Amino acid sequence: MSRRSADTWRDPTRAELAAIEREWPAIAADLAALDAEIAAILTADTPAAAGVLPLTARPTGWREAA
């Protein structure tokens, strides 16, 4: 991993790049799981998107403006 301090910058070493390559499948799997969790949360927060309510449904007690 590149390291940066106030006055220096260096590129990652071959060993660091190899470690990233070895870790990448686990990182990708974690990202996919996170994407699925976000999609589930968004679906739960959007009943119409989940097919729970039709898009024209109104909340209980809805009144038209006078």
N, C-alpha and C positions, 0 to 999 in steps of 0.2 A: 504494500500500500504506500502511496506517495506520502511523504511526510513534509510538512511545511512549518517552518518556524519564522521568526521575525526576519531573518536574513538569509535563510537557505531554503533550497527546494531540491528534491532529488526524485528521480523516477524510481518506480518499484524495481526491486531486484528480480532476477529470474526465479528465485525461490519464492518470493512473495507472489509473483504472477502465477506460479504453479499452484500455490496454496489457494488462490482465488479460483482457479480453474477446477480444483478438486472440490471446493465448497459450492460452486455454482449450482449443481443439481439440487442441493438442499435449499439454497436461496430461492431458486425458481419455484420449488414446491411450496415454500413458505409464502411467496408472493401469490401463488395460485390459491392457496387456502385463504389468504387475506382477501383476495378479490371475491371469493365465494361468500365469505362472511359479510363483506360490504354489500354485495348483491342481496343477501338475505335480509339485512337490516333495511335496505332501501325498499325492498318488496314489502316488508312488514309495516313500514311507515307510509306506504302508498297502497291503500286497500284496493283501489281501482286497478292498479297494475297487477295486483295479485289475483284479480278476478273476484274479489270479495264483494265489491260494490260496482254497479254499473257507473259509467262516467257521468250519467245524468242524476245520480242519487244525490239527495240533499240530506243534511244532518237532521236528526229528530228535532221537531219543534221549529223547523224552518218556516219563516213567513216571508211572503213577497213584500217588497217595499210598497208603501201606500202611495 
